[in-house]
Amino acid sequence: MTHELRSIPSLDALKDQSKRLRFRLVSEGKEVSHSKSLELIAAQYGYRDWNTLHAAAGNRPPFNSWTLGTRVRGRYLGKPFKAEILSAQALTAQPGRYRLTFKFDEPVDVVTFESFSAFRQRVTATVDETGRTVERTSDGRPHLELEW
């Protein structure tokens, strides 16, 4: 099976996904070990085990090339997006934090009700060096999560 390195999140993001998966399964009464949750994440990305996924992701530092025109993808309020960075500002009062403005390729519906929609194509968010906002939705996910 061929894997595209760009589609694999950083190790920190993978470990965070594993923790969220384990927490969710435990909350549903399904006891899962830490190592099993890592193996499940590896399988989700098409790898035979955690060690293989870990090697593919490598020990990359967090991606923080926040420059104008950079193409990014991720999830906004749990919904996938592809976007261009329209503005980027390092926050000197908060080292490691960046205020970014995105223009989504396709507008994202930010409402979860079936009878109502509200689409956004431009979003400004403050992210840390892992590409996540501190602000979280009611289910605990960051408002915005970048993938690389």
ABEGO torsion letter per residue (X at the ends): XBBBAAABBBAAAAAAAAAAAAAAAAAAGBBBBAAAAAAAAAAAAGBABAAAAAAAAEBBBBBABBBBGBBBBEBBGGBBBBBBBABBBBBAABBGBBBBBBBBABBBBABABAABBBBBABBBBBBBAAGBBABBBAAGBBABBBBX
